[in-house]
Amino acid sequence: MAKKILIKPIITEKAENLSENRGQYTFVVNKKANKVEIRQAIENQFNVSVDSVNTLIMPAKRKNRNTRSGILKGSVSSYKKAIITLSEGEEIDFFGDI
């Protein structure tokens, strides 16, 4: 593959509730990847069947930080998020043998 599609899974309280109750898993993906490429990457990497892929682009956020020398201004970059719905009875185990 020319580009890395799956960057990392999102492991938050909301994402864990989605995975336990609805069988949906959340990933940070490459901004240029489309739904078909994301589906193929998930199916190849985790050996599961994907029902649907929903994508959204999270906007950049401005951040300020107070320091001794003054206020530092910066921003958090935008990123693309994909919510994957798996077929009934399928699951992805991120933590494996932990």
Secondary structure by P-SEA (a helix, b strand, c coil): ccccccccccccaaaaaaaacccbbbbbccccccaaaaaaaaaaaccccccbbbbbbbbbbbbbbbccccbbbbbbbbbbbbbbbbcccccccccccc
